[in-house]
Amino acid sequence: MMPTSRCLRRFALVVPLLLGACRAPFEPDTSTTTPPGTTTPSLPFRIGSSGSDFARAVATDGSGNAYVAGYFAGLVNFDPTSALASGRVAIGPSDISVAKYSATGAFQWVYSIGGTDSDTPFDIKLGSGGGVYVAGTVSAGALCNGRVVPNAGGHDILLLRLSAAGTCDWALGIGSSGEDEAHAVLVEPSGDVVLTGFFTGTVDFDPGPGAAVLISRGGRDGFVARYGADGTFKSVVQFGGAADDVGNAIARTVEGDLVVGGEFRGIATFGSALAPLLLTSAGDADFFVARFSPQLGTQWAIRGGGTGFDAVGLNSLVVDGLGRILVAGTFSGVADLDPSAGAILVTSQGGSDVFLVRYDGTGAWAGIARAFGGSGSESVDNMVLDASGNLYLAGWFQNSVDFDPTSGTHVVAAKGSQGAGDGFVLSLNSAGEFRWVAPIGSVIAGEGNLGVTSGLALQSNGALWAVGRFFGRVTYDLSDPTVQSQSIGDADQFVVRFDAATGALRR
């Protein structure tokens, strides 16, 4: 196990580490390699400056356009092909960016928002009429089309809607004087927008004249909140206990119910005071999956894990066409993935490994339990499902990892060393069997200098967009090392596209 593993294995879940805590200083490459930038739009490409830049999430529309949400520092040009196109200057240490690119990678527009501190998006979804919804966390001083985004102190929950043209329609800042974050957003067919994440202290989730006040039961409590397409408050529910509890992922069933996954510690309460449903962690943190009605009534909640740290990954929960719930996350030590009296155990090979498990609509285990990892640590940051039931997972890994979670073998060695690591995109079929893996990494060293693939989006034509961050000179294709990008300074954003069937690059 690596030094400071407790800090490292929370990498995918905690904002300060994403912004640089627990990370060795990065020394940029000073060779003469020119960062990519041609007269013809092409993929993959990088976006960034001398500061820390990170593409956190991506969504695609029916025309093949990609919408990339990330954070950036300093002055950044978001057009990968021109030095004259749209640049943005961060107000604080880092601001949120949302950039639209065509199917060829051509720059369309960029919007940025931020306050006096670091601001981070965690998810992006598209709604009807071309609306773009972003969920994350925002500090004081942010403006939406000249209007101040409310801030109660520290970092508040952010729900932002942009128009199809990239202008700010509205933005909600919801929180307490402490730290509050939205980790995942879902747009309903009705146009309603549903968030999950965590809050601290006392928070009024109604931004209008009404009041919907929740008080944390201790530390961080999870929440699920529903808003109309115009940002009006509709309903909210909390879950948690005296320790920290967080919602990390949300999906919708065909019946219109909501399924939420995340992490909890100690004893966490789901449901009302009249009919509480209690979950008890077996150790540091366990993962949970809970099902809510459209009115946010708790139907059931289950737990999994062991004595180590176990959590559902950010945006790593999907519902298939048969109503089964697929969940991916991080675990350490020995974890039990079966919420019943039985036991389905997986054992990590290093600091933390990745698990994949399937449950039916009632929360019972439904035939898939997989795990993969190596001697270092691994995490999953996103998961999507295609129409054939194939899964695509994004995250990061260290050292050497066997990415085949069944009896086969497919070992990939990370280019990063001495605590650094690489991003990956992994595809499994509907049975959880290996299809392909695409590592994205650089020859760098230093703990916490982790390349990360954090966002995925599928198109109907079989294209899979992936975004994240990298250090140094990154390669995207093991068969063609000439396809690379060079970061300008610290971490830069990357945008790449793969063929969903084979994992080959789509240029």
C-alpha positions as CSV (number, residue, x, y, z in Angstrom):
1,M,0.0,0.0,0.0
2,M,1.2,3.5,-0.9
3,P,2.1,6.2,1.6
4,T,-0.7,8.6,2.5
5,S,-3.2,6.1,0.9
6,R,-6.1,7.5,3.0
7,C,-5.7,10.8,1.2
8,L,-5.2,9.2,-2.2
9,R,-8.1,6.8,-2.2
10,R,-10.5,9.8,-1.7
11,F,-9.2,11.4,-4.8
12,A,-12.3,10.8,-6.9
13,L,-14.6,12.1,-4.2
14,V,-13.0,15.2,-2.6
15,V,-12.5,18.5,-4.2
16,P,-9.4,19.7,-2.4
17,L,-7.4,16.8,-3.8
18,L,-8.7,17.4,-7.3
19,L,-7.3,21.0,-6.9
20,G,-3.9,19.8,-5.8
21,A,-3.9,18.7,-2.2
22,C,-1.9,15.6,-1.4
23,R,0.0,15.9,-4.7
24,A,3.6,16.3,-5.4
25,P,4.8,19.4,-7.3
26,F,4.6,18.9,-11.1
27,E,7.6,19.8,-13.2
28,P,6.5,20.7,-16.7
29,D,8.4,19.3,-19.7
30,T,10.7,22.0,-21.0
31,S,11.6,20.3,-24.3
32,T,10.7,21.9,-27.7
33,T,7.7,19.8,-28.4
34,T,4.9,22.1,-29.6
35,P,1.5,21.6,-28.0
36,P,-1.1,20.5,-30.6
37,G,-2.8,23.2,-32.6
38,T,-3.5,22.9,-36.4
39,T,-5.5,24.8,-38.9
40,T,-8.0,21.9,-39.2
41,P,-10.1,20.9,-36.2
42,S,-9.2,17.4,-35.0
43,L,-9.4,15.0,-32.1
44,P,-7.9,14.5,-29.6
45,F,-6.9,17.9,-28.3
46,R,-5.8,19.6,-25.1
47,I,-7.0,22.8,-23.4
48,G,-5.1,24.6,-20.6
49,S,-2.6,27.1,-19.4
50,S,0.3,27.2,-16.9
51,G,-2.2,26.5,-14.1
52,S,-4.3,23.5,-13.1
53,D,-7.0,22.6,-15.6
54,F,-9.4,19.6,-15.5
55,A,-12.2,18.5,-17.8
56,R,-14.7,16.9,-15.4
57,A,-17.7,15.9,-17.5
58,V,-19.0,15.7,-21.0
59,A,-22.4,15.4,-22.7
60,T,-23.3,15.0,-26.4
61,D,-26.4,16.0,-28.5
62,G,-28.1,14.3,-31.4
63,S,-25.9,16.3,-33.9
64,G,-22.7,14.9,-32.5
65,N,-21.7,18.1,-30.7
66,A,-19.9,17.7,-27.3
67,Y,-20.3,19.9,-24.3
68,V,-17.3,19.8,-21.9
69,A,-17.5,21.0,-18.3
70,G,-14.3,21.6,-16.4
71,Y,-12.4,24.0,-14.3
72,F,-9.4,26.2,-15.4
73,A,-6.9,28.6,-13.9
74,G,-5.5,31.8,-15.2
75,L,-5.9,32.7,-18.9
76,V,-7.1,29.8,-21.1
77,N,-7.9,29.7,-24.8
78,F,-10.7,27.1,-25.4
79,D,-10.2,26.9,-29.1
80,P,-7.6,24.1,-29.8
81,T,-6.9,25.4,-33.3
82,S,-6.5,29.1,-33.0
83,A,-4.7,31.6,-30.8
84,L,-7.3,34.2,-31.7
85,A,-10.4,32.5,-30.5
86,S,-12.2,32.6,-27.2
87,G,-10.1,33.0,-24.1
88,R,-11.2,33.2,-20.5
89,V,-9.6,34.5,-17.4
90,A,-10.4,32.8,-14.1
91,I,-11.7,35.2,-11.4
92,G,-10.4,33.0,-8.5
93,P,-7.9,30.2,-8.2
94,S,-10.1,28.2,-10.6
95,D,-13.4,28.9,-12.5
96,I,-15.9,26.6,-14.1
97,S,-15.9,26.4,-17.9
98,V,-18.5,24.9,-20.3
99,A,-17.3,24.6,-23.9
100,K,-19.1,23.3,-27.0
101,Y,-17.3,21.5,-29.8
102,S,-18.6,20.1,-33.1
103,A,-18.4,16.5,-34.1
104,T,-15.0,17.3,-35.7
105,G,-13.7,19.0,-32.6
106,A,-14.3,22.6,-33.9
107,F,-14.8,25.2,-31.3
108,Q,-18.3,26.6,-31.0
109,W,-18.6,28.6,-27.8
110,V,-17.4,28.8,-24.2
111,Y,-19.0,30.0,-21.0
112,S,-17.2,30.5,-17.7
113,I,-18.4,31.3,-14.2
114,G,-16.6,31.5,-10.9
115,G,-16.2,33.3,-7.6
116,T,-13.3,34.4,-5.5
117,D,-12.4,30.8,-4.5
118,S,-12.0,27.6,-6.4
119,D,-15.1,26.4,-8.3
120,T,-15.7,22.9,-9.7
121,P,-18.3,21.2,-11.9
122,F,-19.0,17.5,-11.3
123,D,-21.7,16.7,-13.9
124,I,-23.3,18.0,-17.1
125,K,-26.5,17.0,-18.8
126,L,-28.6,18.3,-21.7
127,G,-32.3,19.1,-21.5
128,S,-35.0,19.8,-24.1
129,G,-34.6,22.9,-26.2
130,G,-30.8,22.7,-26.1
131,G,-30.6,23.6,-22.4
132,V,-27.3,22.7,-20.7
133,Y,-27.4,21.9,-17.0
134,V,-24.2,21.8,-14.8
135,A,-24.0,20.7,-11.2
136,G,-21.1,21.4,-8.9
137,T,-19.9,23.8,-6.3
138,V,-19.4,27.6,-6.4
139,S,-17.9,30.3,-4.2
140,A,-18.9,33.8,-3.5
141,G,-18.9,36.5,-6.2
142,A,-20.0,34.4,-9.2
143,L,-22.3,36.1,-11.8
144,C,-24.9,34.6,-14.1
145,N,-25.6,37.1,-17.0
146,G,-24.9,40.0,-14.6
147,R,-26.9,38.5,-11.7
148,V,-25.1,37.6,-8.5
149,V,-25.3,33.8,-7.7
150,P,-26.3,33.6,-4.0
151,N,-23.7,32.3,-1.6
152,A,-24.2,31.6,2.1
153,G,-20.5,31.1,2.8
154,G,-17.7,28.7,1.8
155,H,-18.6,26.6,-1.3
156,D,-22.3,26.2,-2.1
157,I,-24.2,23.8,-4.3
158,L,-24.4,25.1,-7.9
159,L,-27.1,24.3,-10.4
160,L,-26.5,26.2,-13.6
161,R,-28.6,26.3,-16.8
162,L,-27.1,27.6,-20.1
163,S,-29.0,28.2,-23.3
164,A,-28.2,26.4,-26.5
165,A,-26.1,29.5,-27.5
166,G,-24.0,29.3,-24.3
167,T,-25.5,32.2,-22.3
168,C,-26.5,31.8,-18.7
169,D,-30.3,31.4,-18.2
170,W,-30.2,31.0,-14.5
171,A,-27.9,29.7,-11.7
172,L,-28.8,28.6,-8.2
173,G,-26.4,28.8,-5.3
174,I,-27.7,26.7,-2.4
175,G,-25.8,26.1,0.9
176,S,-24.7,26.9,4.4
177,S,-21.7,28.8,5.8
178,G,-19.8,25.5,5.3
179,E,-19.1,23.3,2.4
180,D,-21.9,22.0,0.1
181,E,-21.6,20.2,-3.3
182,A,-23.8,18.8,-6.0
183,H,-22.1,15.7,-7.5
184,A,-24.7,14.5,-10.1
185,V,-27.6,15.9,-12.1
186,L,-30.5,14.2,-13.9
187,V,-32.9,15.8,-16.3
188,E,-36.3,14.2,-16.3
189,P,-38.5,13.8,-19.4
190,S,-40.8,16.4,-17.8
191,G,-38.0,18.9,-17.7
192,D,-37.5,18.7,-14.0
193,V,-33.9,18.6,-12.8
194,V,-32.8,16.4,-9.9
195,L,-29.6,16.8,-8.0
196,T,-27.7,14.7,-5.4
197,G,-24.6,15.5,-3.4
198,F,-24.0,16.7,0.2
199,F,-24.6,19.6,2.5
200,T,-23.5,20.8,5.9
201,G,-25.1,22.9,8.6
202,T,-28.5,24.5,7.9
203,V,-29.5,24.9,4.3
204,D,-32.6,26.3,2.6
205,F,-33.0,24.4,-0.6
206,D,-35.8,26.7,-1.9
207,P,-34.2,29.7,-3.7
208,G,-37.6,31.4,-4.0
209,P,-39.8,33.1,-1.4
210,G,-40.7,29.8,0.3
211,A,-38.5,27.7,2.7
212,A,-37.3,24.1,2.5
213,V,-34.8,24.1,5.4
214,L,-32.7,21.0,6.2
215,I,-30.3,20.6,9.1
216,S,-27.4,18.2,8.8
217,R,-27.5,15.4,11.4
218,G,-23.7,15.7,11.7
219,G,-20.9,16.4,9.3
220,R,-22.0,16.0,5.7
221,D,-25.5,14.7,4.9
222,G,-26.6,13.5,1.5
223,F,-29.6,15.0,-0.3
224,V,-31.8,14.5,-3.3
225,A,-33.5,17.8,-4.6
226,R,-35.9,18.4,-7.4
227,Y,-36.3,21.7,-9.3
228,G,-38.4,22.7,-12.3
229,A,-36.9,23.6,-15.7
230,D,-37.0,27.2,-14.7
231,G,-35.1,26.5,-11.4
232,T,-38.1,26.7,-9.1
233,F,-38.0,24.4,-6.1
234,K,-40.2,21.3,-5.9
235,S,-39.0,18.9,-3.2
236,V,-35.9,17.7,-1.3
237,V,-35.0,14.8,1.0
238,Q,-31.9,14.2,3.1
239,F,-30.2,11.0,4.3
240,G,-27.3,10.4,6.7
241,G,-26.2,10.3,10.3
242,A,-23.7,11.8,12.7
243,A,-20.8,11.1,10.3
244,D,-20.2,12.1,6.7
245,D,-22.6,10.8,4.0
246,V,-22.6,11.7,0.3
247,G,-24.7,11.2,-2.8
248,N,-22.4,10.6,-5.8
249,A,-24.6,9.2,-8.6
250,I,-28.2,9.3,-9.7
251,A,-30.3,7.5,-12.4
252,R,-33.9,7.1,-13.4
253,T,-35.9,3.9,-13.8
254,V,-38.5,3.3,-16.5
255,E,-41.2,3.7,-13.8
256,G,-39.9,7.2,-13.0
257,D,-38.3,6.3,-9.7
258,L,-34.8,7.6,-8.8
259,V,-31.9,5.5,-7.8
260,V,-29.0,7.1,-5.9
261,G,-25.6,5.8,-4.9
262,G,-22.9,7.1,-2.7
263,E,-21.1,6.5,0.6
264,F,-21.9,6.7,4.3
265,R,-20.2,6.2,7.6
266,G,-21.5,5.0,11.0
267,I,-25.3,4.7,11.1
268,A,-27.2,6.5,8.3
269,T,-30.9,7.1,8.2
270,F,-32.9,7.0,5.0
271,G,-36.6,7.8,4.9
272,S,-38.8,9.7,7.3
273,A,-38.7,9.9,11.1
274,L,-42.0,7.9,11.2
275,A,-40.6,5.1,9.0
276,P,-36.8,5.3,9.2
277,L,-34.5,2.8,7.3
278,L,-31.1,2.5,9.0
279,L,-27.9,1.4,7.4
280,T,-24.8,0.6,9.5
281,S,-21.3,0.8,8.0
282,A,-19.0,-2.1,8.6
283,G,-15.9,0.1,8.7
284,D,-14.5,3.4,7.5
285,A,-17.1,4.0,4.8
286,D,-19.5,1.7,3.0
287,F,-21.3,2.3,-0.3
288,F,-25.1,2.6,-0.5
289,V,-27.7,2.3,-3.2
290,A,-31.2,3.7,-2.5
291,R,-34.4,3.9,-4.5
292,F,-36.8,6.9,-4.2
293,S,-40.2,7.5,-5.6
294,P,-40.8,10.5,-7.9
295,Q,-42.0,12.3,-4.8
296,L,-38.7,11.4,-3.1
297,G,-40.1,8.9,-0.7
298,T,-37.6,6.2,0.2
299,Q,-38.5,2.8,-1.1
300,W,-35.4,0.9,0.0
301,A,-31.8,1.3,0.7
302,I,-29.0,-1.2,0.7
303,R,-25.3,-1.2,1.7
304,G,-22.1,-2.9,0.6
305,G,-18.5,-2.9,1.7
306,G,-16.2,-3.9,4.5
307,T,-13.9,-2.5,7.1
308,G,-12.0,-0.3,4.6
309,F,-13.1,2.7,2.4
310,D,-15.9,1.8,0.0
311,A,-17.9,4.2,-2.2
312,V,-20.0,4.4,-5.4
313,G,-18.0,6.4,-7.9
314,L,-19.0,9.8,-9.2
315,N,-21.7,9.3,-11.8
316,S,-21.1,5.6,-11.8
317,L,-24.6,4.2,-11.5
318,V,-26.9,3.2,-14.4
319,V,-30.2,1.4,-14.9
320,D,-30.5,-1.0,-17.9
321,G,-33.4,-1.7,-20.1
322,L,-34.6,-4.5,-17.8
323,G,-34.7,-2.2,-14.8
324,R,-31.5,-3.7,-13.3
325,I,-29.1,-1.3,-11.5
326,L,-25.4,-1.4,-12.3
327,V,-23.1,0.2,-9.8
328,A,-19.3,0.8,-10.0
329,G,-17.1,2.2,-7.3
330,T,-14.0,1.9,-5.2
331,F,-13.2,-0.5,-2.4
332,S,-10.3,-1.5,-0.2
333,G,-9.6,-4.7,1.7
334,V,-12.4,-7.2,1.6
335,A,-15.9,-6.0,0.6
336,D,-19.2,-7.8,0.5
337,L,-21.3,-6.8,-2.5
338,D,-24.4,-8.8,-1.5
339,P,-26.8,-6.8,0.7
340,S,-28.6,-10.0,1.8
341,A,-27.6,-12.4,4.5
342,G,-25.4,-14.1,2.0
343,A,-21.9,-13.0,1.0
344,I,-20.3,-12.1,-2.3
345,L,-16.8,-11.1,-1.4
346,V,-14.1,-9.2,-3.4
347,T,-10.6,-8.5,-2.2
348,S,-8.5,-5.6,-3.3
349,Q,-4.9,-6.3,-4.5
350,G,-3.5,-2.9,-3.4
351,G,-4.6,0.3,-1.8
352,S,-8.0,0.4,-3.5
353,D,-9.6,-1.5,-6.4
354,V,-12.7,-1.0,-8.6
355,F,-15.9,-3.0,-8.2
356,L,-18.9,-3.5,-10.5
357,V,-22.1,-5.1,-9.2
358,R,-25.6,-5.5,-10.5
359,Y,-28.9,-5.4,-8.5
360,D,-32.5,-5.9,-9.5
361,G,-35.2,-3.3,-9.1
362,T,-35.8,-4.4,-5.5
363,G,-32.1,-4.1,-4.4
364,A,-31.3,-7.8,-4.5
365,W,-28.0,-9.0,-6.1
366,A,-28.6,-9.8,-9.7
367,G,-25.8,-12.0,-11.0
368,I,-22.8,-9.7,-11.6
369,A,-20.0,-9.0,-9.1
370,R,-16.6,-8.0,-10.6
371,A,-13.4,-6.4,-9.4
372,F,-10.1,-5.3,-10.9
373,G,-7.0,-3.6,-9.7
374,G,-3.3,-3.9,-9.0
375,S,-0.7,-3.2,-6.4
376,G,-1.4,0.5,-6.3
377,S,-4.8,2.3,-6.2
378,E,-7.5,2.6,-8.8
379,S,-10.8,4.5,-8.9
380,V,-13.8,4.9,-11.2
381,D,-15.1,8.4,-12.0
382,N,-17.9,7.7,-14.5
383,M,-19.9,4.9,-16.2
384,V,-22.2,4.8,-19.1
385,L,-24.3,2.1,-20.8
386,D,-25.1,1.6,-24.5
387,A,-28.2,0.2,-26.1
388,S,-26.7,-3.3,-26.3
389,G,-25.9,-3.4,-22.6
390,N,-22.2,-2.8,-22.9
391,L,-20.6,-0.8,-20.1
392,Y,-17.9,1.9,-20.3
393,L,-16.0,2.9,-17.2
394,A,-13.6,5.9,-16.8
395,G,-11.1,6.5,-14.0
396,W,-7.5,6.2,-13.1
397,F,-4.9,3.6,-12.1
398,Q,-1.4,3.1,-10.8
399,N,1.4,0.6,-11.5
400,S,0.2,-2.5,-13.4
401,V,-3.5,-3.5,-13.5
402,D,-5.3,-6.5,-15.0
403,F,-8.3,-4.9,-16.5
404,D,-10.1,-8.2,-17.2
405,P,-12.3,-8.8,-14.2
406,T,-13.1,-12.4,-15.1
407,S,-10.7,-15.4,-15.5
408,G,-8.9,-13.8,-18.5
409,T,-5.9,-11.5,-18.3
410,H,-5.3,-8.1,-19.8
411,V,-2.5,-6.3,-18.0
412,V,-1.6,-2.7,-18.6
413,A,1.3,-0.8,-17.0
414,A,0.8,2.8,-16.1
415,K,3.3,5.2,-17.5
416,G,3.2,7.3,-14.4
417,S,5.4,6.2,-11.5
418,Q,6.3,6.9,-7.8
419,G,2.6,7.6,-7.0
420,A,1.6,9.1,-10.3
421,G,-0.9,7.3,-12.5
422,D,-2.8,7.2,-15.8
423,G,-6.4,7.6,-16.8
424,F,-8.3,4.8,-18.5
425,V,-11.5,4.0,-20.4
426,L,-12.6,0.3,-20.0
427,S,-15.4,-1.4,-21.8
428,L,-17.2,-4.6,-20.5
429,N,-20.1,-6.4,-22.1
430,S,-23.5,-7.0,-20.6
431,A,-22.1,-9.9,-18.6
432,G,-19.3,-7.9,-17.1
433,E,-16.7,-9.5,-19.4
434,F,-13.7,-7.6,-20.8
435,R,-14.0,-6.0,-24.3
436,W,-11.2,-3.4,-24.5
437,V,-9.3,-0.9,-22.5
438,A,-7.7,2.4,-23.5
439,P,-5.1,3.8,-21.1
440,I,-4.3,7.6,-21.3
441,G,-1.0,8.4,-19.6
442,S,2.3,10.3,-19.4
443,V,5.8,9.4,-18.2
444,I,5.7,11.4,-15.0
445,A,6.5,10.8,-11.3
446,G,5.2,12.1,-8.0
447,E,2.3,11.1,-5.8
448,G,-1.0,12.6,-6.7
449,N,0.1,13.6,-10.2
450,L,-2.7,11.4,-11.5
451,G,-3.9,11.5,-15.1
452,V,-7.7,11.0,-14.8
453,T,-10.5,10.1,-17.2
454,S,-13.5,11.6,-15.5
455,G,-16.2,12.0,-18.1
456,L,-17.8,9.8,-20.8
457,A,-20.6,10.4,-23.3
458,L,-21.9,8.0,-26.0
459,Q,-23.3,8.9,-29.4
460,S,-25.8,6.9,-31.4
461,N,-23.2,6.5,-34.2
462,G,-20.9,4.5,-31.9
463,A,-18.6,7.3,-30.9
464,L,-17.5,7.5,-27.2
465,W,-16.2,10.9,-26.0
466,A,-13.9,11.0,-23.0
467,V,-12.5,13.9,-21.1
468,G,-10.2,14.4,-18.1
469,R,-6.8,15.8,-17.1
470,F,-3.1,14.9,-17.8
471,F,0.4,16.0,-16.9
472,G,3.4,16.2,-19.2
473,R,3.2,14.6,-22.6
474,V,0.2,12.2,-22.8
475,T,-0.4,9.5,-25.4
476,Y,-3.9,8.3,-26.3
477,D,-3.2,5.3,-28.5
478,L,-0.9,2.4,-27.6
479,S,-0.6,1.5,-31.2
480,D,0.4,5.0,-32.3
481,P,2.6,6.8,-29.8
482,T,2.7,9.9,-32.1
483,V,-0.8,10.8,-31.1
484,Q,0.0,12.9,-28.1
485,S,-0.5,16.2,-26.3
486,Q,1.8,18.3,-24.2
487,S,0.6,20.2,-21.2
488,I,1.7,23.8,-21.0
489,G,2.3,23.9,-17.3
490,D,0.6,21.9,-14.5
491,A,-2.4,19.7,-15.5
492,D,-4.3,20.4,-18.7
493,Q,-7.7,19.2,-20.0
494,F,-8.0,16.6,-22.7
495,V,-10.8,15.7,-25.1
496,V,-10.6,12.4,-27.0
497,R,-13.0,10.2,-28.9
498,F,-13.0,6.4,-29.2
499,D,-14.9,3.9,-31.3
500,A,-17.2,2.3,-28.7
501,A,-17.0,-1.2,-30.4
502,T,-13.2,-1.5,-30.6
503,G,-11.6,1.3,-28.4
504,A,-9.7,2.7,-31.4
505,L,-9.3,6.4,-31.7
506,R,-11.9,8.3,-33.8
507,R,-10.0,11.3,-35.2
